[in-house]
Amino acid sequence: MSSFFTKEELRTLGLKSFGDNVLISKKCSIYSAETISIGNNVRIDDFCILSGKVTIGDYVHISAYSALYGSKGIILEGYCGVSPRCVILSASDDFSGDFLVGAQFPKEYTNVQGGSVILKKYSQLATNTIVFPNLVIGEGAVTGAMTLVNKNLEPWTINTGIPVNRTRPRKKGLLKNMKKLDRANGGGWEQ
């Protein structure tokens, strides 16, 4: 018995779309499945939560205990990764005291705000990273463990801290390896 849904079982989840070689743990919680699109060669591990408008590109891994709350939209472009226990928020309640906080209250008593979160190609969130709403993680940008992302991250940078700070540039050597892997597999990869 597999820990992952079979292709036939994936069809019954009601996802908007999913590609080939998709592995989703049977212990993953999926809400609003009809708004979730998943590309090819994707793995989503145990105890993850996918909720709202989530688009996942090709060759993406979402590690255990991570949560993607996409009420305002989350896009993970190809070749991204989300390490264990990360949280991506596309919306947030107003905690000022002027509004009630929580999904159980009628909308007229709350003030939920936010915007889409986009992880560009080759970006990676390290374990326990939290990403706030309405942000872009630039191509190739990565975070260190326990980073609080409250601003856009520049492409090809290493970023750490609470709140996040740019630590240093990131090398692009993985692109050379992608080209080598592509040649070994008969082509088709696009940079």
C-alpha positions in Angstrom: 0.0 0.0 0.0 1.4 3.4 -1.0 1.4 6.5 1.1 0.6 8.5 -2.0 -2.6 8.8 -4.0 -2.7 6.8 -7.2 -3.4 8.6 -10.5 -7.0 7.2 -10.3 -7.4 8.5 -6.7 -6.0 11.9 -7.8 -8.8 12.2 -10.3 -11.3 11.8 -7.5 -9.9 14.8 -5.5 -11.5 17.3 -7.9 -8.3 19.2 -8.6 -8.5 21.9 -11.3 -5.7 20.1 -13.1 -2.7 17.9 -12.4 0.2 16.6 -14.6 2.2 13.4 -14.8 4.3 11.9 -12.0 2.4 13.7 -9.2 2.8 12.3 -5.7 0.5 13.7 -3.1 0.5 12.1 0.4 -2.8 10.6 1.5 -2.1 12.6 4.7 -2.2 15.9 2.9 -5.2 18.2 3.5 -6.7 19.8 0.4 -9.3 22.5 0.5 -10.9 24.2 -2.6 -9.5 21.5 -4.8 -11.2 22.9 -7.8 -8.9 26.0 -7.6 -5.6 24.0 -7.3 -3.5 23.3 -10.4 -0.4 21.0 -10.2 2.2 20.5 -12.9 4.4 17.5 -13.7 6.9 15.8 -11.4 5.5 17.3 -8.2 5.7 15.8 -4.7 3.6 16.9 -1.7 4.5 15.2 1.6 2.6 14.3 4.7 0.6 16.8 6.8 0.7 19.6 4.2 -2.2 21.9 3.8 -3.2 23.3 0.4 -6.1 25.8 0.5 -7.4 28.3 -2.0 -6.0 29.3 -5.3 -2.7 27.4 -5.6 -0.8 26.9 -8.8 2.2 24.6 -8.7 4.6 24.3 -11.6 6.8 21.4 -12.8 9.5 19.8 -10.6 8.3 21.2 -7.3 8.6 19.5 -3.8 6.6 20.6 -0.8 7.9 19.0 2.3 6.1 17.7 5.4 4.0 20.0 7.6 4.0 22.9 5.2 0.9 25.0 4.6 -0.1 27.1 1.6 -3.0 29.4 2.3 -4.0 30.8 -1.1 -7.2 32.7 -0.7 -5.6 35.6 -2.7 -3.4 33.2 -4.8 -0.1 31.4 -4.5 2.1 30.5 -7.5 5.1 28.2 -7.3 6.9 28.3 -10.6 8.9 25.3 -11.8 11.9 23.9 -10.0 11.0 25.4 -6.6 11.1 23.9 -3.2 9.3 24.3 0.1 11.2 22.7 3.0 9.5 21.2 6.1 7.2 23.4 8.3 7.0 26.4 6.0 3.9 28.6 5.8 2.9 30.8 2.9 0.1 33.2 3.5 -1.7 35.2 0.8 -4.0 36.9 3.2 -4.0 38.0 6.8 -6.6 39.2 9.3 -6.4 42.8 10.8 -5.2 42.4 14.3 -5.5 46.1 15.2 -8.5 45.5 17.5 -10.9 47.3 15.1 -12.1 44.0 13.6 -12.9 40.4 14.6 -10.2 37.8 13.7 -11.1 34.5 12.2 -12.9 32.7 9.4 -15.9 31.9 11.6 -17.1 35.5 11.6 -19.2 37.2 8.8 -17.0 39.2 6.4 -18.5 42.5 7.4 -16.9 42.1 10.9 -13.4 41.2 9.6 -10.8 43.0 7.5 -8.8 40.3 5.6 -6.2 41.8 3.3 -3.4 40.5 1.2 -2.3 39.6 -2.3 -0.8 36.8 -4.3 2.5 35.2 -3.4 4.8 34.1 -6.2 7.9 31.9 -5.9 9.8 32.3 -9.1 11.8 29.5 -10.7 14.6 27.8 -8.7 13.6 29.5 -5.5 13.7 27.6 -2.2 12.2 28.2 1.2 14.3 26.6 4.0 12.6 24.9 7.0 10.3 27.0 9.1 10.2 30.0 6.7 7.1 32.1 6.9 6.1 34.2 3.8 3.7 37.1 4.3 1.1 38.1 1.6 1.6 40.0 -1.6 5.2 39.2 -2.1 7.5 37.9 -4.9 10.4 35.5 -4.1 12.7 36.3 -7.0 14.1 33.7 -9.4 16.8 31.6 -7.6 16.3 33.3 -4.3 16.5 31.2 -1.2 15.9 31.7 2.5 17.7 30.3 5.6 16.0 28.3 8.3 13.5 30.2 10.4 13.3 33.3 8.1 10.3 35.7 8.2 9.8 37.0 4.7 8.0 40.4 4.9 9.3 41.9 1.6 10.1 40.9 -1.9 13.4 38.9 -2.4 15.8 39.8 -5.1 16.7 37.1 -7.7 19.6 34.9 -7.0 20.1 35.9 -3.4 20.5 34.1 0.0 18.2 35.7 2.6 18.0 35.1 6.3 16.6 36.5 9.5 13.5 37.8 11.4 12.6 39.9 9.5 14.4 38.9 6.4 17.7 40.5 5.2 19.7 39.8 2.1 22.8 37.9 3.2 24.7 37.5 -0.1 24.4 36.6 -3.8 23.6 33.0 -4.8 25.5 31.2 -7.5 23.8 30.1 -10.6 25.7 26.8 -11.1 22.5 24.8 -10.9 21.5 26.2 -14.4 24.6 24.5 -15.9 23.5 21.2 -14.2 20.0 21.7 -15.6 21.4 21.9 -19.1 23.6 18.8 -18.5 20.6 16.9 -17.2 18.5 18.0 -20.1 21.0 16.8 -22.7 21.2 13.5 -20.9 17.4 13.1 -21.0 17.1 14.1 -24.7 16.3 17.8 -24.5 13.2 19.8 -23.9 14.3 21.9 -20.9 13.9 25.6 -21.3 15.8 28.2 -19.2 
